[in-house]
């Protein structure tokens, strides 16, 4: 992902119609580090202004005069002059929300100056201020935690990284490679993808020190809420934050969060945390056709958390718990695997217009049917299940395939890759119906190759 992000920034820099860029993402996912790496790569001096340190600049940015703003920034302690060979970086822009509408005037009056800003909990700040966003005059880049292949690179597993990135559907995976990747996957489940946690693990291999980093990050989030939550109730916001981590993959019922609060209030808190990329919604789609988002029911959704490592930390699951689970049992810990896959599917959708994940739910009087994720790949609706065991455990997937007539289904588990043709019988009302469909089973560590695997399948089909 970081390589793709740096490529994105290169294209942004050389765009003739370059606009000020806002890098959006949750706290401590590496926004500032990305900008520092980029400035070194392009050999431009970085003029870094952390707006959390200078709240008095709110009045300066309110002037909406770029030249006056730059002069006032240069007058700050230990600041140099801003020259043509610099990259201006406004970090923590949520601390001075007045800087956001001012960006349009940099686009109009100082287009030659490369300007990047970054912010966490940006939506919290925007919800408390009344001003128009500079639509059409700024550009966004969304970033999230490091994915599994970036984790492999960080811990020195370059060969396994290359293996995953070049894997093709019919390729054989040796037993040693498969077991090694499952072991590293188990480590990723605990460490997660927050850059500081990955760096500590890469340096020390100490899960205890990773836990300390997790606790520090979680505390930072909790300390941030009072700064930017404004008039919203802090305890209620923290309850929603903790609820999301502890109930990944479960249909949200507001009464399960709080019986005292109104559902419309809790919904607003969830929306804010979702826009801030701390949590995300997976919304039910009827899957009648593409795009999937055209057929959703917005009030029926489940949640994902920012990062699998932080999720486990909030849930109190320590390394000893995870290390004692064998690979197949680990998959049966459904919330962990569902979070891992969901986190990576979101990364695959980063550059697409519709970033919202969907799933399928059919609720009946006696039993429900649910498919974990539904994606649009290669112009087709593709259901994705995260399961362990034989195909007889895939009752919900059978129901979906029998009712939607889509060309192929995906299953992620801890087994080696296979392509099987499933023949089964489902109940439709009081009738029995034969269902037949191809099922591609993949180990979880290949989720980042999903697009290429599905594309190759359709070419060969």
Residue pairs with C-beta under 8 A, 6 or more apart in sequence:
1 143
1 144
1 146
1 147
1 150
1 347
1 350
2 30
2 34
2 37
2 146
2 150
5 34
5 141
5 143
6 34
6 37
6 38
6 41
8 141
9 21
9 34
9 38
9 116
9 141
10 41
10 42
12 18
12 21
12 139
12 141
13 42
13 114
18 111
18 114
19 107
19 137
19 138
19 139
20 103
20 104
20 106
20 107
20 115
20 116
20 117
20 137
20 138
20 139
21 115
21 116
21 117
21 138
21 139
21 140
21 141
22 93
22 100
22 103
22 116
22 117
22 118
22 119
22 122
22 138
22 139
22 140
22 141
23 31
23 34
23 35
23 116
23 117
23 118
23 119
23 140
23 141
23 142
23 143
24 118
24 119
24 122
24 140
24 141
24 142
24 143
24 277
25 31
25 118
25 120
25 142
25 143
25 144
25 277
26 120
26 144
26 276
26 277
26 278
26 306
27 120
27 121
27 217
27 220
27 221
27 224
28 120
28 194
28 195
28 196
28 217
28 220
29 143
29 144
29 145
29 194
29 195
29 277
29 306
30 143
30 146
30 195
31 91
31 118
31 120
31 143
32 89
32 91
32 118
33 195
34 143
35 46
35 87
35 89
35 91
35 116
35 118
36 46
38 87
39 45
39 46
39 87
39 89
42 87
44 85
44 86
44 87
44 114
45 83
45 85
45 86
45 87
46 86
46 87
46 89
47 79
47 80
47 82
47 86
47 87
47 88
47 89
48 89
48 91
49 73
49 76
49 79
49 88
49 89
49 90
49 91
50 91
50 92
51 57
51 90
51 91
51 92
51 93
51 95
51 96
51 99
52 91
52 92
52 95
54 76
54 96
55 95
55 96
57 72
57 73
57 96
57 99
58 96
58 97
58 98
58 99
59 98
60 68
60 69
60 72
60 73
61 69
61 96
61 98
61 99
61 102
62 98
62 102
63 69
63 102
64 101
64 102
64 105
65 105
66 102
66 105
66 106
66 109
66 110
67 109
67 110
69 102
70 82
70 110
73 79
73 82
74 80
74 81
74 82
82 88
82 113
84 112
84 113
86 113
86 114
87 114
87 115
87 116
88 113
88 114
88 115
88 116
89 115
89 116
89 117
89 118
90 99
90 115
90 116
90 117
90 118
91 117
91 118
92 118
92 119
92 120
93 99
93 100
93 117
93 118
93 119
93 122
94 119
94 120
94 121
94 122
94 124
94 125
94 228
95 125
95 227
97 125
97 126
97 128
97 129
97 131
98 129
98 131
99 117
100 117
100 126
100 131
100 133
100 134
101 131
101 132
101 133
101 134
103 115
103 117
103 134
103 137
103 138
104 134
104 137
104 138
106 113
106 115
107 134
107 137
107 138
108 137
119 125
120 224
120 276
121 224
121 225
121 227
121 228
121 276
121 278
122 276
123 272
123 275
123 276
124 225
124 228
124 229
124 230
124 232
124 272
124 276
125 228
125 230
126 133
127 230
127 272
128 228
128 230
128 231
142 277
142 350
142 355
144 193
144 277
144 306
144 307
144 343
144 346
144 347
144 350
145 192
145 193
145 194
145 195
145 306
145 307
145 343
146 154
146 193
146 194
146 195
146 198
147 193
147 343
147 344
147 347
147 448
148 164
148 185
148 188
148 193
148 340
148 344
148 445
148 447
148 448
149 161
149 164
149 165
149 448
150 193
150 198
151 184
151 188
151 191
151 193
151 198
152 158
152 160
152 161
152 164
152 184
153 161
154 198
154 199
154 201
154 202
155 184
155 187
155 198
155 201
155 202
156 202
157 184
160 177
160 180
160 181
160 184
163 177
164 181
164 445
164 446
164 448
164 449
165 448
165 449
167 173
167 446
167 449
167 453
168 452
168 453
168 456
169 417
169 419
169 440
169 453
169 456
169 457
169 460
173 416
173 417
173 443
178 416
178 443
181 443
181 445
182 327
182 414
182 443
182 445
184 445
185 340
185 444
185 445
186 322
186 323
186 325
186 327
186 330
187 201
188 308
188 309
188 340
189 308
189 309
189 312
189 322
189 330
189 336
189 340
190 207
190 210
190 309
190 312
190 319
190 322
191 197
191 198
191 201
191 207
191 210
191 309
192 198
192 214
192 307
192 308
192 309
192 310
192 311
192 312
193 307
193 308
193 309
193 343
194 213
194 214
194 217
194 307
194 309
194 310
196 213
196 217
197 210
197 213
197 214
197 217
197 309
200 206
200 209
200 210
200 213
201 207
201 209
201 210
207 318
207 319
208 319
210 309
210 319
211 313
211 318
211 319
214 309
214 310
214 313
215 313
217 310
218 310
218 313
218 314
221 241
221 278
222 238
222 241
225 234
225 237
225 238
225 241
226 234
229 237
232 268
232 269
232 272
236 258
236 261
236 265
236 266
236 269
237 269
237 272
237 273
239 257
239 258
240 257
240 266
240 269
240 270
240 273
241 273
241 278
241 279
242 314
243 256
243 257
244 270
244 273
244 278
244 279
244 303
244 305
245 305
245 310
245 311
245 314
245 315
246 314
246 315
247 256
247 303
248 302
248 303
248 304
248 305
248 311
248 335
248 338
248 339
248 342
249 302
249 303
249 304
249 334
249 335
249 338
249 339
249 342
249 372
250 302
250 303
251 300
251 301
251 302
251 361
252 270
252 301
252 302
252 303
254 261
254 263
254 266
254 267
255 263
257 266
258 266
270 279
270 281
270 303
273 279
274 280
274 281
277 306
278 305
278 306
279 303
279 304
279 305
279 306
280 303
280 304
280 342
280 346
280 356
280 357
281 301
281 302
281 303
281 304
281 356
281 357
282 301
282 302
282 303
282 304
282 342
282 356
282 357
282 358
282 359
282 373
283 293
283 296
283 297
283 298
283 300
283 301
283 356
283 357
283 358
283 359
284 296
284 297
284 300
284 301
284 358
284 359
284 360
284 361
285 292
285 293
285 295
285 296
285 297
285 358
285 359
285 360
285 374
286 295
286 296
286 297
286 360
287 295
287 358
287 360
287 374
287 381
287 400
287 404
288 295
289 295
289 381
290 376
290 379
290 381
291 354
291 376
292 354
292 358
292 374
292 375
292 376
292 381
293 354
293 356
293 358
296 358
300 361
302 359
304 338
304 339
304 342
304 343
304 346
304 357
305 311
305 314
305 339
307 343
308 336
308 339
308 340
308 343
311 335
311 336
311 339
312 322
312 336
322 330
325 333
327 414
328 388
328 413
328 414
330 336
330 337
330 414
331 337
331 386
331 387
331 388
331 413
331 414
331 444
332 388
334 386
337 386
337 412
337 444
338 372
338 386
340 444
340 447
341 372
341 373
341 384
341 386
341 412
341 444
341 447
342 357
342 373
344 447
344 448
345 357
345 373
345 375
345 384
345 447
345 450
346 355
346 357
347 448
348 448
348 450
348 451
349 355
349 357
354 376
357 373
357 375
358 373
358 374
358 375
359 370
359 371
359 372
359 373
359 374
360 369
360 370
360 371
360 374
360 383
360 400
361 368
361 369
361 370
362 368
362 369
362 370
362 399
368 396
369 395
369 396
369 399
369 400
370 396
371 383
371 384
371 385
371 396
371 397
371 400
372 384
372 385
372 386
373 383
373 384
374 381
374 382
374 383
374 384
375 381
375 382
375 384
375 450
376 382
377 450
377 451
377 454
377 455
378 454
378 455
378 458
380 406
380 407
380 408
380 458
381 404
381 406
382 406
382 408
382 409
382 410
382 454
383 397
383 400
383 401
383 404
383 406
383 409
383 410
384 409
384 410
384 411
384 412
385 394
385 396
385 397
385 409
385 410
385 411
385 412
386 411
386 412
386 413
386 444
387 393
387 394
387 411
387 412
387 413
388 413
388 414
389 413
391 420
391 422
391 424
391 439
394 411
394 422
394 439
395 426
397 409
397 411
397 439
398 422
398 424
398 426
398 435
399 426
400 406
400 409
401 409
401 422
401 435
401 437
402 426
402 428
402 433
402 435
403 428
406 437
407 437
407 438
407 458
407 461
408 437
408 438
408 439
408 440
408 454
408 457
408 461
409 422
409 437
409 438
409 439
409 440
410 439
410 440
410 441
410 442
410 450
410 454
411 439
411 440
411 441
411 442
412 441
412 442
412 443
412 444
412 447
413 441
413 442
413 443
413 444
414 443
414 444
415 441
415 443
416 443
417 440
417 441
417 442
417 443
417 446
418 440
418 441
419 438
419 439
419 440
419 441
419 457
420 438
420 439
420 441
421 436
421 437
421 438
421 439
422 435
422 436
422 437
422 438
422 439
423 434
423 435
423 436
424 434
424 435
424 436
425 432
425 433
425 434
425 435
426 432
426 433
426 435
427 433
440 453
440 454
440 457
442 450
442 453
446 453
